[in-house]
């Protein structure tokens, strides 16, 4: 049977998120997750608004997306 790559990617991303948050909890871990796999889940609204205010949200979104595509 063919491998469901979407499922494999989801499980892999979930594993990365759990490992990073166990090693580095809080906003620091959430930022690292954003850079590695994209997204801003786990960040406080204050940190998200600070990234928006200074125009750096692309670091979280674009960087994580690009790393995910290459992986």
Phi and psi restraints in degrees (range 20) as a CNS / XPLOR table:
assign (resid 1 and name C) (resid 2 and name N)
       (resid 2 and name CA) (resid 2 and name C) 1.0 -67.4 20.0 2
assign (resid 2 and name N) (resid 2 and name CA)
       (resid 2 and name C) (resid 3 and name N) 1.0 150.6 20.0 2
assign (resid 2 and name C) (resid 3 and name N)
       (resid 3 and name CA) (resid 3 and name C) 1.0 -82.2 20.0 2
assign (resid 3 and name N) (resid 3 and name CA)
       (resid 3 and name C) (resid 4 and name N) 1.0 133.5 20.0 2
assign (resid 3 and name C) (resid 4 and name N)
       (resid 4 and name CA) (resid 4 and name C) 1.0 -83.1 20.0 2
assign (resid 4 and name N) (resid 4 and name CA)
       (resid 4 and name C) (resid 5 and name N) 1.0 97.8 20.0 2
assign (resid 4 and name C) (resid 5 and name N)
       (resid 5 and name CA) (resid 5 and name C) 1.0 -65.7 20.0 2
assign (resid 5 and name N) (resid 5 and name CA)
       (resid 5 and name C) (resid 6 and name N) 1.0 -30.8 20.0 2
assign (resid 5 and name C) (resid 6 and name N)
       (resid 6 and name CA) (resid 6 and name C) 1.0 -63.7 20.0 2
assign (resid 6 and name N) (resid 6 and name CA)
       (resid 6 and name C) (resid 7 and name N) 1.0 -42.0 20.0 2
assign (resid 6 and name C) (resid 7 and name N)
       (resid 7 and name CA) (resid 7 and name C) 1.0 -65.8 20.0 2
assign (resid 7 and name N) (resid 7 and name CA)
       (resid 7 and name C) (resid 8 and name N) 1.0 -43.5 20.0 2
assign (resid 7 and name C) (resid 8 and name N)
       (resid 8 and name CA) (resid 8 and name C) 1.0 -60.9 20.0 2
assign (resid 8 and name N) (resid 8 and name CA)
       (resid 8 and name C) (resid 9 and name N) 1.0 -42.8 20.0 2
assign (resid 8 and name C) (resid 9 and name N)
       (resid 9 and name CA) (resid 9 and name C) 1.0 -64.4 20.0 2
assign (resid 9 and name N) (resid 9 and name CA)
       (resid 9 and name C) (resid 10 and name N) 1.0 -41.3 20.0 2
assign (resid 9 and name C) (resid 10 and name N)
       (resid 10 and name CA) (resid 10 and name C) 1.0 -63.1 20.0 2
assign (resid 10 and name N) (resid 10 and name CA)
       (resid 10 and name C) (resid 11 and name N) 1.0 -45.6 20.0 2
assign (resid 10 and name C) (resid 11 and name N)
       (resid 11 and name CA) (resid 11 and name C) 1.0 -65.3 20.0 2
assign (resid 11 and name N) (resid 11 and name CA)
       (resid 11 and name C) (resid 12 and name N) 1.0 -41.0 20.0 2
assign (resid 11 and name C) (resid 12 and name N)
       (resid 12 and name CA) (resid 12 and name C) 1.0 -63.8 20.0 2
assign (resid 12 and name N) (resid 12 and name CA)
       (resid 12 and name C) (resid 13 and name N) 1.0 -42.7 20.0 2
assign (resid 12 and name C) (resid 13 and name N)
       (resid 13 and name CA) (resid 13 and name C) 1.0 -64.4 20.0 2
assign (resid 13 and name N) (resid 13 and name CA)
       (resid 13 and name C) (resid 14 and name N) 1.0 -43.5 20.0 2
assign (resid 13 and name C) (resid 14 and name N)
       (resid 14 and name CA) (resid 14 and name C) 1.0 -61.2 20.0 2
assign (resid 14 and name N) (resid 14 and name CA)
       (resid 14 and name C) (resid 15 and name N) 1.0 -40.2 20.0 2
assign (resid 14 and name C) (resid 15 and name N)
       (resid 15 and name CA) (resid 15 and name C) 1.0 -63.7 20.0 2
assign (resid 15 and name N) (resid 15 and name CA)
       (resid 15 and name C) (resid 16 and name N) 1.0 -44.3 20.0 2
assign (resid 15 and name C) (resid 16 and name N)
       (resid 16 and name CA) (resid 16 and name C) 1.0 -61.2 20.0 2
assign (resid 16 and name N) (resid 16 and name CA)
       (resid 16 and name C) (resid 17 and name N) 1.0 -45.4 20.0 2
assign (resid 16 and name C) (resid 17 and name N)
       (resid 17 and name CA) (resid 17 and name C) 1.0 -60.0 20.0 2
assign (resid 17 and name N) (resid 17 and name CA)
       (resid 17 and name C) (resid 18 and name N) 1.0 -48.0 20.0 2
assign (resid 17 and name C) (resid 18 and name N)
       (resid 18 and name CA) (resid 18 and name C) 1.0 -64.7 20.0 2
assign (resid 18 and name N) (resid 18 and name CA)
       (resid 18 and name C) (resid 19 and name N) 1.0 -41.3 20.0 2
assign (resid 18 and name C) (resid 19 and name N)
       (resid 19 and name CA) (resid 19 and name C) 1.0 -65.5 20.0 2
assign (resid 19 and name N) (resid 19 and name CA)
       (resid 19 and name C) (resid 20 and name N) 1.0 -46.1 20.0 2
assign (resid 19 and name C) (resid 20 and name N)
       (resid 20 and name CA) (resid 20 and name C) 1.0 -63.4 20.0 2
assign (resid 20 and name N) (resid 20 and name CA)
       (resid 20 and name C) (resid 21 and name N) 1.0 -44.7 20.0 2
assign (resid 20 and name C) (resid 21 and name N)
       (resid 21 and name CA) (resid 21 and name C) 1.0 -67.5 20.0 2
assign (resid 21 and name N) (resid 21 and name CA)
       (resid 21 and name C) (resid 22 and name N) 1.0 -28.2 20.0 2
assign (resid 21 and name C) (resid 22 and name N)
       (resid 22 and name CA) (resid 22 and name C) 1.0 -74.0 20.0 2
assign (resid 22 and name N) (resid 22 and name CA)
       (resid 22 and name C) (resid 23 and name N) 1.0 -30.4 20.0 2
assign (resid 22 and name C) (resid 23 and name N)
       (resid 23 and name CA) (resid 23 and name C) 1.0 -85.9 20.0 2
assign (resid 23 and name N) (resid 23 and name CA)
       (resid 23 and name C) (resid 24 and name N) 1.0 -36.3 20.0 2
assign (resid 23 and name C) (resid 24 and name N)
       (resid 24 and name CA) (resid 24 and name C) 1.0 -140.0 20.0 2
assign (resid 24 and name N) (resid 24 and name CA)
       (resid 24 and name C) (resid 25 and name N) 1.0 85.0 20.0 2
assign (resid 24 and name C) (resid 25 and name N)
       (resid 25 and name CA) (resid 25 and name C) 1.0 -74.7 20.0 2
assign (resid 25 and name N) (resid 25 and name CA)
       (resid 25 and name C) (resid 26 and name N) 1.0 168.6 20.0 2
assign (resid 25 and name C) (resid 26 and name N)
       (resid 26 and name CA) (resid 26 and name C) 1.0 83.3 20.0 2
assign (resid 26 and name N) (resid 26 and name CA)
       (resid 26 and name C) (resid 27 and name N) 1.0 -161.1 20.0 2
assign (resid 26 and name C) (resid 27 and name N)
       (resid 27 and name CA) (resid 27 and name C) 1.0 -62.0 20.0 2
assign (resid 27 and name N) (resid 27 and name CA)
       (resid 27 and name C) (resid 28 and name N) 1.0 -32.4 20.0 2
assign (resid 27 and name C) (resid 28 and name N)
       (resid 28 and name CA) (resid 28 and name C) 1.0 -63.6 20.0 2
assign (resid 28 and name N) (resid 28 and name CA)
       (resid 28 and name C) (resid 29 and name N) 1.0 -46.5 20.0 2
assign (resid 28 and name C) (resid 29 and name N)
       (resid 29 and name CA) (resid 29 and name C) 1.0 -65.7 20.0 2
assign (resid 29 and name N) (resid 29 and name CA)
       (resid 29 and name C) (resid 30 and name N) 1.0 -39.6 20.0 2
assign (resid 29 and name C) (resid 30 and name N)
       (resid 30 and name CA) (resid 30 and name C) 1.0 -63.9 20.0 2
assign (resid 30 and name N) (resid 30 and name CA)
       (resid 30 and name C) (resid 31 and name N) 1.0 -38.1 20.0 2
assign (resid 30 and name C) (resid 31 and name N)
       (resid 31 and name CA) (resid 31 and name C) 1.0 -65.9 20.0 2
assign (resid 31 and name N) (resid 31 and name CA)
       (resid 31 and name C) (resid 32 and name N) 1.0 -43.8 20.0 2
assign (resid 31 and name C) (resid 32 and name N)
       (resid 32 and name CA) (resid 32 and name C) 1.0 -61.2 20.0 2
assign (resid 32 and name N) (resid 32 and name CA)
       (resid 32 and name C) (resid 33 and name N) 1.0 -41.3 20.0 2
assign (resid 32 and name C) (resid 33 and name N)
       (resid 33 and name CA) (resid 33 and name C) 1.0 -62.5 20.0 2
assign (resid 33 and name N) (resid 33 and name CA)
       (resid 33 and name C) (resid 34 and name N) 1.0 -42.4 20.0 2
assign (resid 33 and name C) (resid 34 and name N)
       (resid 34 and name CA) (resid 34 and name C) 1.0 -59.3 20.0 2
assign (resid 34 and name N) (resid 34 and name CA)
       (resid 34 and name C) (resid 35 and name N) 1.0 -40.7 20.0 2
assign (resid 34 and name C) (resid 35 and name N)
       (resid 35 and name CA) (resid 35 and name C) 1.0 -71.3 20.0 2
assign (resid 35 and name N) (resid 35 and name CA)
       (resid 35 and name C) (resid 36 and name N) 1.0 -38.2 20.0 2
assign (resid 35 and name C) (resid 36 and name N)
       (resid 36 and name CA) (resid 36 and name C) 1.0 -78.8 20.0 2
assign (resid 36 and name N) (resid 36 and name CA)
       (resid 36 and name C) (resid 37 and name N) 1.0 -46.3 20.0 2
assign (resid 36 and name C) (resid 37 and name N)
       (resid 37 and name CA) (resid 37 and name C) 1.0 -126.7 20.0 2
assign (resid 37 and name N) (resid 37 and name CA)
       (resid 37 and name C) (resid 38 and name N) 1.0 0.7 20.0 2
assign (resid 37 and name C) (resid 38 and name N)
       (resid 38 and name CA) (resid 38 and name C) 1.0 87.1 20.0 2
assign (resid 38 and name N) (resid 38 and name CA)
       (resid 38 and name C) (resid 39 and name N) 1.0 158.2 20.0 2
assign (resid 38 and name C) (resid 39 and name N)
       (resid 39 and name CA) (resid 39 and name C) 1.0 99.3 20.0 2
assign (resid 39 and name N) (resid 39 and name CA)
       (resid 39 and name C) (resid 40 and name N) 1.0 166.7 20.0 2
assign (resid 39 and name C) (resid 40 and name N)
       (resid 40 and name CA) (resid 40 and name C) 1.0 -128.1 20.0 2
assign (resid 40 and name N) (resid 40 and name CA)
       (resid 40 and name C) (resid 41 and name N) 1.0 21.4 20.0 2
assign (resid 40 and name C) (resid 41 and name N)
       (resid 41 and name CA) (resid 41 and name C) 1.0 -63.3 20.0 2
assign (resid 41 and name N) (resid 41 and name CA)
       (resid 41 and name C) (resid 42 and name N) 1.0 137.7 20.0 2
assign (resid 41 and name C) (resid 42 and name N)
       (resid 42 and name CA) (resid 42 and name C) 1.0 93.4 20.0 2
assign (resid 42 and name N) (resid 42 and name CA)
       (resid 42 and name C) (resid 43 and name N) 1.0 -14.8 20.0 2
assign (resid 42 and name C) (resid 43 and name N)
       (resid 43 and name CA) (resid 43 and name C) 1.0 -80.6 20.0 2
assign (resid 43 and name N) (resid 43 and name CA)
       (resid 43 and name C) (resid 44 and name N) 1.0 146.5 20.0 2
assign (resid 43 and name C) (resid 44 and name N)
       (resid 44 and name CA) (resid 44 and name C) 1.0 -72.1 20.0 2
assign (resid 44 and name N) (resid 44 and name CA)
       (resid 44 and name C) (resid 45 and name N) 1.0 156.9 20.0 2
assign (resid 44 and name C) (resid 45 and name N)
       (resid 45 and name CA) (resid 45 and name C) 1.0 -63.3 20.0 2
assign (resid 45 and name N) (resid 45 and name CA)
       (resid 45 and name C) (resid 46 and name N) 1.0 -30.6 20.0 2
assign (resid 45 and name C) (resid 46 and name N)
       (resid 46 and name CA) (resid 46 and name C) 1.0 -63.0 20.0 2
assign (resid 46 and name N) (resid 46 and name CA)
       (resid 46 and name C) (resid 47 and name N) 1.0 -46.6 20.0 2
assign (resid 46 and name C) (resid 47 and name N)
       (resid 47 and name CA) (resid 47 and name C) 1.0 -64.5 20.0 2
assign (resid 47 and name N) (resid 47 and name CA)
       (resid 47 and name C) (resid 48 and name N) 1.0 -42.9 20.0 2
assign (resid 47 and name C) (resid 48 and name N)
       (resid 48 and name CA) (resid 48 and name C) 1.0 -59.6 20.0 2
assign (resid 48 and name N) (resid 48 and name CA)
       (resid 48 and name C) (resid 49 and name N) 1.0 -42.5 20.0 2
assign (resid 48 and name C) (resid 49 and name N)
       (resid 49 and name CA) (resid 49 and name C) 1.0 -68.4 20.0 2
assign (resid 49 and name N) (resid 49 and name CA)
       (resid 49 and name C) (resid 50 and name N) 1.0 -33.2 20.0 2
assign (resid 49 and name C) (resid 50 and name N)
       (resid 50 and name CA) (resid 50 and name C) 1.0 -65.8 20.0 2
assign (resid 50 and name N) (resid 50 and name CA)
       (resid 50 and name C) (resid 51 and name N) 1.0 -43.2 20.0 2
assign (resid 50 and name C) (resid 51 and name N)
       (resid 51 and name CA) (resid 51 and name C) 1.0 -62.6 20.0 2
assign (resid 51 and name N) (resid 51 and name CA)
       (resid 51 and name C) (resid 52 and name N) 1.0 -39.6 20.0 2
assign (resid 51 and name C) (resid 52 and name N)
       (resid 52 and name CA) (resid 52 and name C) 1.0 -65.9 20.0 2
assign (resid 52 and name N) (resid 52 and name CA)
       (resid 52 and name C) (resid 53 and name N) 1.0 -44.3 20.0 2
assign (resid 52 and name C) (resid 53 and name N)
       (resid 53 and name CA) (resid 53 and name C) 1.0 -60.2 20.0 2
assign (resid 53 and name N) (resid 53 and name CA)
       (resid 53 and name C) (resid 54 and name N) 1.0 -40.0 20.0 2
assign (resid 53 and name C) (resid 54 and name N)
       (resid 54 and name CA) (resid 54 and name C) 1.0 -94.5 20.0 2
assign (resid 54 and name N) (resid 54 and name CA)
       (resid 54 and name C) (resid 55 and name N) 1.0 1.2 20.0 2
assign (resid 54 and name C) (resid 55 and name N)
       (resid 55 and name CA) (resid 55 and name C) 1.0 76.5 20.0 2
assign (resid 55 and name N) (resid 55 and name CA)
       (resid 55 and name C) (resid 56 and name N) 1.0 33.6 20.0 2
assign (resid 55 and name C) (resid 56 and name N)
       (resid 56 and name CA) (resid 56 and name C) 1.0 -113.2 20.0 2
assign (resid 56 and name N) (resid 56 and name CA)
       (resid 56 and name C) (resid 57 and name N) 1.0 17.2 20.0 2
assign (resid 56 and name C) (resid 57 and name N)
       (resid 57 and name CA) (resid 57 and name C) 1.0 -64.4 20.0 2
assign (resid 57 and name N) (resid 57 and name CA)
       (resid 57 and name C) (resid 58 and name N) 1.0 -23.4 20.0 2
assign (resid 57 and name C) (resid 58 and name N)
       (resid 58 and name CA) (resid 58 and name C) 1.0 -63.7 20.0 2
assign (resid 58 and name N) (resid 58 and name CA)
       (resid 58 and name C) (resid 59 and name N) 1.0 -25.8 20.0 2
assign (resid 58 and name C) (resid 59 and name N)
       (resid 59 and name CA) (resid 59 and name C) 1.0 -62.2 20.0 2
assign (resid 59 and name N) (resid 59 and name CA)
       (resid 59 and name C) (resid 60 and name N) 1.0 -39.9 20.0 2
assign (resid 59 and name C) (resid 60 and name N)
       (resid 60 and name CA) (resid 60 and name C) 1.0 -76.6 20.0 2
assign (resid 60 and name N) (resid 60 and name CA)
       (resid 60 and name C) (resid 61 and name N) 1.0 -46.6 20.0 2
assign (resid 60 and name C) (resid 61 and name N)
       (resid 61 and name CA) (resid 61 and name C) 1.0 -77.6 20.0 2
assign (resid 61 and name N) (resid 61 and name CA)
       (resid 61 and name C) (resid 62 and name N) 1.0 -57.8 20.0 2
assign (resid 61 and name C) (resid 62 and name N)
       (resid 62 and name CA) (resid 62 and name C) 1.0 -69.1 20.0 2
assign (resid 62 and name N) (resid 62 and name CA)
       (resid 62 and name C) (resid 63 and name N) 1.0 -42.8 20.0 2
assign (resid 62 and name C) (resid 63 and name N)
       (resid 63 and name CA) (resid 63 and name C) 1.0 -61.7 20.0 2
assign (resid 63 and name N) (resid 63 and name CA)
       (resid 63 and name C) (resid 64 and name N) 1.0 -48.0 20.0 2
assign (resid 63 and name C) (resid 64 and name N)
       (resid 64 and name CA) (resid 64 and name C) 1.0 -62.9 20.0 2
assign (resid 64 and name N) (resid 64 and name CA)
       (resid 64 and name C) (resid 65 and name N) 1.0 -39.0 20.0 2
assign (resid 64 and name C) (resid 65 and name N)
       (resid 65 and name CA) (resid 65 and name C) 1.0 -65.0 20.0 2
assign (resid 65 and name N) (resid 65 and name CA)
       (resid 65 and name C) (resid 66 and name N) 1.0 -44.6 20.0 2
assign (resid 65 and name C) (resid 66 and name N)
       (resid 66 and name CA) (resid 66 and name C) 1.0 -64.6 20.0 2
assign (resid 66 and name N) (resid 66 and name CA)
       (resid 66 and name C) (resid 67 and name N) 1.0 -41.3 20.0 2
assign (resid 66 and name C) (resid 67 and name N)
       (resid 67 and name CA) (resid 67 and name C) 1.0 -64.2 20.0 2
assign (resid 67 and name N) (resid 67 and name CA)
       (resid 67 and name C) (resid 68 and name N) 1.0 -41.2 20.0 2
assign (resid 67 and name C) (resid 68 and name N)
       (resid 68 and name CA) (resid 68 and name C) 1.0 -63.0 20.0 2
assign (resid 68 and name N) (resid 68 and name CA)
       (resid 68 and name C) (resid 69 and name N) 1.0 -41.0 20.0 2
assign (resid 68 and name C) (resid 69 and name N)
       (resid 69 and name CA) (resid 69 and name C) 1.0 -65.3 20.0 2
assign (resid 69 and name N) (resid 69 and name CA)
       (resid 69 and name C) (resid 70 and name N) 1.0 -43.4 20.0 2
assign (resid 69 and name C) (resid 70 and name N)
       (resid 70 and name CA) (resid 70 and name C) 1.0 -67.7 20.0 2
assign (resid 70 and name N) (resid 70 and name CA)
       (resid 70 and name C) (resid 71 and name N) 1.0 -39.1 20.0 2
